[in-house]
Amino acid sequence: MDLRGKRIGFALTGSFCTLSKVMTELEALKEAGADIYPIMSETVWSTDTRFGTSEEFKEKVRQITGKEIIHTIKGAEPIGPKHFLDALVIAPCTGNTLSKIAMGTTDTCVCMAAKANLRNKCPLVIAISTNDGLGANAKNLGLLLNAANIFFVPFGQDDALGKPDSLVADMTKICTCLEDALRGKQTQPLIVGNC
């Protein structure tokens, strides 16, 4: 599928160890012709870590997308009534964000964007990165796997022996999953080897 002209929201949450991989895929999405609307969780917007500073990530996202970053609930709310997205990608999606989407909680800008996007029956593509995907968050994963208009980037255990509950999406499959989601199809296989 040609992504030229497709209006894609791209939200980043605080799985900081995967942000550099996600930046590469954000660039690929831009190269595929998507019109990207960047969204950053409040945590990513304001937190410096050993993986990079918030300012470095903000600058990189602005450089790739050519747009200002939505980073407040107020900024994300118009996504619903203005219907300006064809799809929304959350990559990486933390367990915290996953659980909030599953429960309908909208206390962050990313969750508000997800709610607003789903209100319009547009695809929501989730690329999980969570240490408790097969633990406390397994029930939330199960709920969302069975929900309409929600699609998952194929995922697997990133360290089955050291962190047996941890799940991480294969971030290199974001564009493929987005293309499939825009056709109403879940990318398969959903469960992949180590990511």
C-alpha positions in Angstrom: 0.0 0.0 0.0 1.1 3.5 -0.8 1.1 5.7 2.4 1.4 8.9 0.4 -1.1 11.4 1.8 -2.2 9.1 4.7 -2.5 11.2 7.9 -0.8 9.1 10.6 -0.6 9.9 14.2 2.6 8.6 15.8 2.7 8.5 19.6 5.8 7.7 21.7 5.6 6.5 25.3 8.3 5.9 27.9 10.0 2.7 26.9 13.2 4.7 26.5 15.3 1.7 25.6 13.4 1.2 22.3 13.1 4.9 21.3 16.1 4.8 18.9 14.7 1.8 17.1 11.3 3.6 16.8 13.0 6.7 15.3 14.4 4.6 12.5 10.8 3.4 11.7 9.4 6.9 12.0 11.9 7.9 9.3 10.8 4.9 7.1 7.2 5.9 7.5 8.0 9.4 6.4 9.9 8.0 3.4 6.8 6.0 2.5 5.0 9.3 2.1 2.9 9.4 5.3 1.9 12.8 6.7 2.9 12.3 10.3 1.4 14.0 13.3 3.8 13.4 16.2 2.6 12.8 19.8 4.7 12.4 22.9 3.6 11.2 26.3 4.2 13.7 29.0 7.0 11.4 30.3 8.9 11.3 27.1 8.4 15.0 26.6 10.0 15.8 29.9 12.4 13.0 30.9 16.1 12.7 30.3 17.6 9.2 30.5 20.8 7.3 29.7 19.2 6.6 26.3 19.1 10.4 25.5 17.6 13.7 26.6 14.0 14.7 26.0 15.3 17.7 23.9 17.3 15.3 21.6 14.2 13.1 21.0 12.0 16.2 20.4 14.4 17.6 17.9 14.7 14.3 16.1 10.9 13.9 15.9 10.4 17.5 14.7 13.2 17.0 12.1 11.6 13.9 10.7 7.9 15.0 10.7 8.3 18.7 10.1 5.6 19.3 12.7 5.2 20.4 16.3 4.6 17.6 18.8 1.3 17.1 20.5 2.2 16.6 24.2 -0.9 17.6 26.2 -4.4 16.2 26.6 -5.8 19.5 25.3 -3.6 19.1 22.2 -4.7 15.6 21.5 -8.5 16.1 22.1 -9.3 17.6 18.7 -8.2 14.4 17.0 -11.7 13.1 17.5 -14.0 15.9 16.5 -11.7 17.2 13.7 -11.1 13.7 12.4 -7.7 14.5 11.0 -6.0 11.1 11.3 -6.4 8.0 9.1 -4.7 5.9 11.8 -2.7 6.2 15.0 0.5 4.3 15.9 1.7 4.0 19.5 5.3 2.9 19.4 6.7 2.1 21.8 3.6 1.4 23.9 4.3 0.8 27.6 2.4 -1.5 29.8 1.1 1.5 31.6 -0.4 3.0 28.4 -1.7 -0.5 27.3 -3.6 -0.9 30.6 -5.1 2.6 30.4 -6.3 2.0 26.8 -7.8 -1.3 27.9 -9.7 0.3 30.7 -10.7 3.5 28.8 -8.6 5.8 30.9 -7.7 9.1 29.2 -5.4 10.8 31.7 -2.5 11.3 29.2 -2.2 12.8 25.8 -1.4 9.4 24.2 -4.5 7.8 25.8 -6.6 10.8 24.7 -5.3 10.4 21.1 -6.1 6.7 21.2 -9.6 7.3 22.4 -10.2 10.1 19.9 -8.9 8.0 17.1 -11.0 5.0 18.0 -14.1 7.2 18.3 -13.7 7.7 14.6 -13.4 4.0 13.9 -9.8 4.5 12.6 -7.1 1.9 13.1 -5.0 2.0 16.3 -1.6 0.2 15.8 0.1 -0.8 19.0 3.8 -1.7 19.2 4.2 -3.0 22.8 7.3 -2.8 24.9 6.6 -3.8 28.4 8.2 -5.9 31.2 4.8 -7.3 32.3 3.1 -8.3 29.0 2.8 -11.9 30.1 2.3 -10.9 33.8 0.1 -8.2 35.2 -0.7 -6.8 31.8 -1.6 -10.1 30.1 -5.3 -9.4 30.8 -5.1 -6.0 29.2 -3.3 -7.4 26.2 -6.0 -10.1 25.9 -8.8 -7.4 26.0 -7.2 -5.3 23.3 -6.3 -8.3 21.0 -10.1 -8.9 20.8 -11.1 -5.2 20.3 -12.3 -3.7 17.1 -9.9 -1.4 15.1 -6.9 -2.3 17.3 -4.0 -4.0 15.7 -0.7 -5.1 17.1 2.8 -5.0 15.6 4.0 -8.6 15.9 5.7 -9.1 19.2 7.7 -11.7 21.2 9.7 -12.2 24.3 12.9 -10.1 24.3 14.6 -12.1 27.1 12.6 -15.3 27.9 15.0 -16.5 30.6 16.0 -13.3 32.2 12.6 -11.5 31.9 10.0 -14.1 31.1 7.0 -11.7 31.3 8.6 -9.1 29.0 7.2 -8.5 25.5 8.6 -6.3 22.8 7.2 -5.6 19.3 9.4 -6.1 16.3 9.6 -2.4 15.5 10.8 -3.1 11.9 7.3 -4.3 11.2 5.5 -1.0 12.1 5.1 0.1 8.4 3.8 -3.3 7.4 1.4 -3.5 10.3 0.1 0.0 9.6 -0.5 -0.9 5.9 -2.4 -4.0 6.9 -4.4 -2.2 9.6 -5.5 0.4 7.0 -6.9 -2.6 5.1 -8.6 -3.9 8.3 -6.2 -6.8 8.6 -3.9 -8.0 11.5 -0.3 -8.7 10.4 0.6 -12.3 10.8 2.3 -14.1 12.4 1.4 -12.0 15.5 3.8 -13.9 17.8 7.4 -13.9 16.6 10.7 -15.0 18.0 13.0 -12.9 20.2 12.7 -9.2 19.4 
